[in-house]
C-alpha cells in the first residue's frame, strides 16, 4: 500500500507520449523525417500539464480519474505539482529520448521507477501513458491528455503569502538591539501574510516585529524581499537563493548594514489564525517543573467568556506543542464553545522529540496525569471531560495514551490526532492496545483523526483500520483527509474536528 501511495501521489509525474508516426514528407530521407517530428528533442524550460482520464491498478481494475498534475523541466531535473494537493511538490531527476512523435521520460527514485510515454498529436498537446514499477514489481498505469507550454524553469514560489521562511543563521554581525538581531545558531523567522510580515528574530527572545514587504524575482532561483520594520523603521533586504522548491541559502541585511546575516533556509506553508478579537481571556503564561522528567514546561490557560461569573464547570482541552498552537483558542472562541483550553509547550528546544516518542511517552504521561492535569483541575472549575490534541509527533503521543486508556471511565474522553507521526507506532504500543482490548472491549472515547497525503495520511489511515478491526463497543471513530501540507494541518483540522466534540 505504501508503494501505491508513492506513485499515486508523486507519480502523476510525467507525460506519457504514446503513438507513432513520423513526418509526411514526400522525400523519405531521415533528415526530412526528423524535421517533421512533433516530439521536442529536449524538455528544458518546458511545462507539461497532465489531465488524467484513467488509472489501472496491478489487479487489473481500471478507474476513471480527473487528477491534474504540472511538470516543469530543467536540464536534468523536473518539478511535480498536483493542482488538487494530493502530493507534495517534489523534484525528480530524469532521462529523455525523443523519436518521431514519441517522447519518453524515465525517472528512478529509490527502488521505484517511472516511465512516461508522450504521444504528440501536435507540438503543444497529445496523449500520455505513465507506467510505475515498484521495487516489488507493483504496477500502475495512468493515461490521459497533456498540453505543453514554454516557460523558463524556476524554483521560485508563485507567491509567499502564508509562507514562513526559517533562516538558520550561520554568520551574523549586528549593532542593533538584541531583540532585533539575528543570532548565530538561532532561527530567524519571517512569516509573510497578505498585508504584512511578522519577524521573530530568535527563539531565545521571542519578540515579534511587524514589517512591510515587496518581492522581486532576480532569476529562476533568486528572490529579493525588501521592506521596512514598522517600529524602528529599519529597512531590510533578504536575498533568498533557492536550490530546491523549499530550501536554499540567504543573505539578510537590516538597517543598511547595521545587521548582516548569512546561512541556509527552508520554507513552510502555514494556516493563519485571526487573532483580532477575543471575549475570553488568557490567564497568562506560567510553567511547571516536573519531578518526573526534571524539565520545566511553560503552559497557558484560556478561559471562555463568562467564566468568572457563570459558576459552571467546564470541559478542558489539552493541546500539546503549545509553543505553536496556543492560538487554537481563537478558533474555539469563534465557535462560541464553552471550554477551558490548556496549551502545553515542549520546554527546551526539541524536547518534544523525547517526550512524545514511544521511549519517552510513559514518563511524559506521568507529567500530564500526575502533575499538570491535577494542578489544572484543582485550580479551575472543570467537569473532568478531557480532550487530548496532538499534531504530528503530538499525535504519536496520543496513540500511546490511547493504548493505555484504563478499563472503565476513560481518562481522556476525546482524542484529536492531527496528521500524527503514526509511522513511528511501535509493537509495544500495538501490544498494549491489544492487551487493553482483551481485558475489556469497551472503549468509551471519541477518536478523531485527520491526515494529509502530503504528510502522514497513509499511516493515519492504517491506524484507523487497526482500531476499526477491533470492533470496540461505545467507541466512536472519525477520519478526515485534508489536501494541504503537513505544516498547514493543525489549525485547519482542529477547526473542523472541534465541531465533532462539543
Buried (B, 14 or more C-beta within 10 A) or exposed (E): EEBBBBBBBBBBBBBBBBBEBBBEEEEEEEEBBBEEBBBBEEBEBBBBBBBBBEBBBBEEEEEEBEBBBBBBBBEEBBBBBBEEBBBBBBBBEBEBEBEBBBBBBBBBBEEBBBBBBBBBBEEEBBBBBBBBBBEEEBBBBBBBBBEBEEEEBBBBBEEBEBBBBBBBBBEBEBEBEEEBBBBEEBBBBBBBBEEEBBBBBBEEBEEEBEBBBEBEEEEEBBBBBBBBBBEBEBBBBBBBBBEBBBBBBBBBBBBEEBBBBBBBBBBBBBBEBEEEEBEBBBBEEEEBEBEBBEBEBBBBBBBBBEBEEEEEBBBBBBBBBBBBBBBBBBBBBEEEBBBBBBBBBBBEEEBBEBBBBBEBBEBBBBBBBEBBBEBBBEEBEBEEBBBBBBBBBBBBBBBBBBBBBEEEEBBBBBBBBBBBBBEBBBEBBEEBBBEBBEEEBEBBBBBBBBBBBBBBBBBBBBBBEBBEEBEBEEBEBBBBBBBBBBBBBBBBBBBBBBEEBB
